[in-house]
Amino acid sequence: MLAAALALAPVAAGPPVPETRCGWLINPTPGNWWLIDADGEWTIGEQGGYQAPGFADAPWEGVQERVSVNGNYGYECACMAVTIDPDTMTITRVISVRSKALQACKIDPKLPSMDS
């Protein structure tokens, strides 16, 4: 009977496992950040609201090739080590960011074009 009860008991989830997500890292205005990858648009931060823990302090590697679209704001191609909430399409923690050449995202058929 104990075995049956344990089999029906919910399994405690461990800590989220970091994963690497690559795509367009977009920062159109202060405090607003998204990553668009093959699975869709992930929220990293919203002005005056949610900001993914770790993002402000995450180590940033690589040479940024940034496209400016609004003064100092714009987009680039990057890979991020993150934890996510797939139900809300939210990045729940940023561990690191690695900038990539713009061409890497431009030629990826799974990513939308950023050309207007």
C-alpha positions in Angstrom: 0.0 0.0 0.0 2.9 2.4 0.8 4.4 1.6 -2.6 1.1 2.5 -4.3 0.9 5.8 -2.4 4.5 6.7 -3.3 3.8 5.9 -6.9 1.0 8.4 -6.9 2.8 11.1 -5.0 4.0 14.1 -7.1 7.7 14.0 -7.9 9.5 17.0 -6.5 11.1 18.9 -9.4 14.8 19.7 -9.1 16.3 23.1 -9.9 15.9 24.2 -13.5 18.6 22.9 -15.8 20.4 25.6 -17.8 20.2 25.4 -21.6 21.7 27.3 -24.5 19.4 29.4 -26.7 20.7 31.2 -29.7 19.0 33.9 -31.8 18.2 37.6 -32.1 18.8 39.4 -28.8 16.6 42.5 -29.0 16.8 45.7 -26.9 14.5 48.3 -28.6 14.2 50.6 -25.7 15.5 50.9 -22.1 14.7 47.9 -20.0 13.1 45.9 -22.8 14.9 42.7 -23.8 13.8 39.7 -25.8 15.5 36.7 -27.4 13.9 35.4 -30.6 15.0 31.8 -31.3 13.7 28.8 -33.2 11.0 28.3 -30.5 9.7 31.9 -30.5 10.0 35.1 -28.5 11.4 34.9 -24.9 11.0 37.7 -22.5 14.2 38.7 -20.7 13.1 42.1 -19.3 10.3 44.6 -19.6 10.7 48.3 -18.8 9.3 49.0 -15.3 8.6 45.3 -14.7 10.2 41.9 -14.9 13.9 41.6 -15.3 15.5 38.1 -15.6 17.8 37.5 -12.6 21.4 37.4 -13.5 21.1 39.4 -16.8 22.6 42.6 -15.5 25.6 40.8 -14.1 26.0 37.9 -16.6 29.4 37.5 -18.2 29.3 38.7 -21.9 31.7 37.2 -24.3 32.5 37.9 -28.0 32.5 40.9 -30.1 29.1 42.6 -30.4 27.9 43.3 -33.9 24.9 45.5 -33.0 22.3 47.0 -35.4 21.1 50.3 -34.0 17.4 51.0 -34.6 16.7 53.6 -31.9 19.7 55.5 -30.8 21.8 53.2 -28.6 19.1 50.5 -28.8 18.8 47.7 -31.3 19.6 44.0 -31.8 22.4 41.6 -32.2 22.9 37.8 -32.7 23.8 35.9 -29.5 23.7 32.7 -27.6 22.7 32.7 -24.0 23.0 30.1 -21.2 19.6 30.4 -19.4 16.9 28.8 -17.5 13.4 29.2 -18.9 9.7 28.8 -18.2 8.3 27.4 -21.5 4.7 28.0 -20.4 5.2 31.8 -20.2 8.1 32.0 -22.8 10.1 33.7 -20.1 13.8 33.5 -19.4 14.0 32.9 -15.7 17.7 33.3 -15.2 20.6 34.4 -17.3 23.9 32.7 -16.7 26.0 34.0 -19.6 25.8 35.7 -23.0 28.0 35.1 -26.0 27.7 37.5 -29.0 27.9 36.0 -32.4 28.3 37.5 -35.9 25.1 38.9 -37.3 25.5 36.6 -40.3 25.0 33.5 -38.0 21.5 34.6 -37.3 20.8 35.9 -40.8 21.5 32.6 -42.4 19.7 30.5 -39.8 16.5 29.3 -41.5 14.7 28.8 -38.2 15.0 32.5 -37.3 12.9 35.4 -38.7 14.5 38.0 -40.8 15.3 41.3 -39.0 15.4 43.2 -42.3 12.6 45.7 -42.7 
